[in-house]
């Protein structure tokens, strides 16, 4: 896959690279198309174990390309957002939400800036590793808009309500260290892409059945009441116990060798 978004897959690990460096990977129609196509391609790959999401050039993503926005009549060309086109989401939301729905862990390596829609794409990942000095902003208020790419739904599980309101109402820019203290990022590290790749490799070496079950449970935990969540844990564990990959995980540990897992059915 080439163009706005480049996808490469090796050893069960996909790298999804935003590839519009001359515009700091700003989101235009082509970028949205590329993100959706990447998610659709990877979602059907049973051999997939983990995903690394990152940006080419000086930034992860500077947010909505306002020149494209202006060319669409100030946004009139993208009105009619209420209809659902991708499950619970519209196509713009799904550019971020798709990474939550992908069945394997997704790690975003963030540098430069992650503003507005770019921040929301990063929020779709399971973890966010940020370079020192990276800048973050819920910037939509600057343009008279609200965060509408699933940001409100993810942020409410990461940060205090008053902090979310502060960032949303002011659009203020926070650096990586403050973002870490607020819960917006997972780690601040000198080379977030190398760290994300290392984490993906570690994840890829574990049982894919257990990893996918864990992601399902953690996704569900944010939207269901505790009783249903406890039942879901039991159902997932019943399927895993005694399964080929679970037995292989035990055998490999006892025999001190690298496991040889099967792709999930």
Secondary structure, 3 states (H helix, E strand, C coil): CCCCEEEEEECCEEEEEECCHHHCCCECHHHHHHHHHHHHHHHCCCCCCEEEEEECCCCCECCECHHHHHHCCCCHHHCCCCCCCECCECHHHHHHHHHHHCCCEEEEEECCEEECHHHHHHHCCCEEEECCCCEEECHHHHHCCCCCCCHHHHHCCCCCHHHHHHHHHHCCCEEHHHHHHHCCCCEECCCHHHHHHHHHHHHHCCCHHHHHHHHHHHHHHCCCCHHHHHHHHHHHHHHHCCCHHHHHHHHHHHHCCCCCCCCCC
